[in-house]
Amino acid sequence: MTEDEKKQVAAFRFGVICDLVNGVQLASGEQEQVLRDKCTRKWQIPFSNKTRISRSTMLRWMRVYKNSNGRLEALYPAARSDRGKSRALDQDTALALIQLRRELPKVTIKQLIQQMHRRRLVVPWTKLSPSTVYRLLRRHDLTGPSAMKPVDRRKFEAELPNDLWQSDVMHGCQIRVDGKNRKSYLIAIIDDHSRLITHGQFYLSENLACYLDCLEHALSKRGLPRKLYVDNGPAFRSRHLEHVTASLGIALIHAKPYQPQGKGKIERFFRTVRNDFMFSFKGRTLIELNAAFEVWLNQVYHQRQHGGTGQTPFARFTDNLKCLRPAPDNLSDHFRQRIRRTVAKDRTITLDGQLFEAPVALIGRQVELLYHNHRPDQVEVIFKQRSYGMARPVQLHVNCRVKRDKNHHTQIVSSTPVQHYRGGNLFGKER
């Protein structure tokens, strides 16, 4: 199993046991009830055809996670015993089928397959057979009348601040960027208990980089939530986001497709932004937009009594500061990109078209590089979970002066002035 696959499995396992190891003390009877509920539930387990998890397995995951002081690597799986076996459907295709079925509950399986190809939701090498699709839909109770059965929905509220955060994206107004009109996007994260906006900011895109920037600001200001409730957009389905939240001990929860009711609080906030803030905003640039939004958020929204709670969001959030988990000092390190590269024979590693030098001991080894997109020159080299420090950019003019003695020890030879050629009187006598 590759390192990336191990990370996916570890993040999934943490998602199963997160409410049992996240610091909330449960009575023995309550813990047993939670375990029984999880045992009876069907799961989509990464790289496995199984759908059930036994009580002993969950207890073992809890034990190893606690004994490692909350290290995500402790939940890495051992070597797979079913290596070489293929799955009928990959996880992305299965998820797309489930989403499309809920969108089109009345179409036949043949029509559903046609829609999958028409919308380009199937990778070229994946073959969708009616029997495979039927088994998938039946396993998720999406066949026949059950595909349209009513859902029991109930209002809920987190018990304490930072128990649950919700986040989503709102399409904003047009702004001027380099003389052109560009659409803005408001990315916001709301605390479910207090309705406080842990961070909100307008961006020029709704991609993963913008969302991670918003999330990092929220965590640094308001601490770590126990759960993060997100949509099913491409940015929220990112494996990088999944690993970031799992490494910080945050359970990442995705909203059910085509069921926006679970995001009612953040959607209600967006409606307030449109009716209150956007209606009065007169600026034209992104800087003006964010400056005005920050003033409105802190001086108006956070200080105004909320109709659902009877308190201001700021007062309700700060009433229970003792239960908040502060962000770690190395918070920024948890947001670094991870990529694997093999060190070449000349000690170089290529990253986004830039050459870096790795230690001699890692020549021919496959290493992991950790870096920020906005700081591509600062790259940390990891091999077998051990840091080898920061990789140095290749300096060709320095390498050309590196000499080695008979024991292969390197020496830097200082450059000496080149002697002018004086023979032959090519240009006549010197003056």
Steps between C-alpha positions, in 0.01 A plus 500: 500500500637842404552780749208697355268200536612449860414863572151452358441192714638673813277804443197272457580309820534825692162609364345182646645541851529881519200547731649240738853644521453875458509579869128474583456271802226242450353269759557130440138450401511791257822374340354153456192648335717700258701188419184295438365770268823503302504119478152492346576774250618436144825674405683575177842378608789617278658221293274234651182321398386473862224726629503412871748576779511280809510625858843346564642675193377840617635441849838408353506820291413703811773332701782551250392860433500589872828317568667704224387829656268575210737428207312433178777266382400254773184424302694405186406148383740211481592349163187401313427130473281549188760677291443454129122469521303762308177667599203519268456874554737762632385722785447815288283317245294334774444835672398661170252218437344543844473877457347467155252238621378733773465775243313272256316244720249396231727415205595143414850364555565507126404867485711567808807351328431710192483814714832407665670487159319807369614707799852355478491366855671174400872466437576352155624160627202437731223275364158539657298181480132507603554222756789684667303824516195317636701337780649837595162671511343213691779509758418868560125437502447699177295253298125492452272708723767528768689746278223758560406426861464801730789597727461578869658845542527676835641831616824470690754719676847421628523494878818707538712743295733329252307175523396544136593744224310536173653649186386584150555741211277788386527665158570869560493819297708607200822686583775662295828312468769630262242703314262206452183387675545185708253306711573477872431204728433521873641200689368495856516264798238524775500354851180298533446573871554877508446596130833685518690519171839355585631647175347638184672653200435581135726333243529493122448123492330225698782249451682297764782751553252775589302275732814383682606862546162580656513191722852576624394854597197359687706244691767751600238745633238272658673171583430146375147369450412138567304466174502689169184471289559574130332472163579250223679741266840412347692704759321329791557150357876556480726238656729780610218659704415159643857447616533854642190463717588148613854603600348775718249262662200649317227273365412598141131446424350539153141608449275251327476580129193701393393550861581863591289487818803402709673829409213721615705719737768598248237552230306727738817701559553539125147635469583759767816594308301554178219699662709701746864533397495463120205736467699789649851424366627766256862399438657362182814306597562176690693686772210741553253213504686302766573808712133600505389141567735464799365821656138391445571150633670608824304817577152406378439127457704371797356768732134464398267269692426185302133404474568129541722519811391818675867607534754671282726253316810642668355477853369146447836383361705653784275366778683164494859580409630228733377227265688632194803321359772747396669458164853352514803724458590321176151543352639616166699176462178295498388683183806417291463316172646149485651350190733206432815525291803278430843652561706490180861383479620862503312553831234718337125504547264679263201681643281719279786551257753600770805294594588424862791314657440207735749329736737249341360219717163531322627451144265256325249513786137602468444785744205712606513877451302736723449859381259792478376616161571861594853411621627252237864569590459352851480123454547248780628152409348200682617140468346219706325755723832668584579858403822567308464875526423757233605434141726764350441643153768388255770764445677404181771765526598360841488135391743568216768582761444186709807268491535155659817343637589133469274420799204671327497786751366822350699823500399842372778643282511878498499654158829660379538770238564367150849586368489695176661333197809690402663276238516553127446875498172437324404863508847642469729629767370607835473871556 
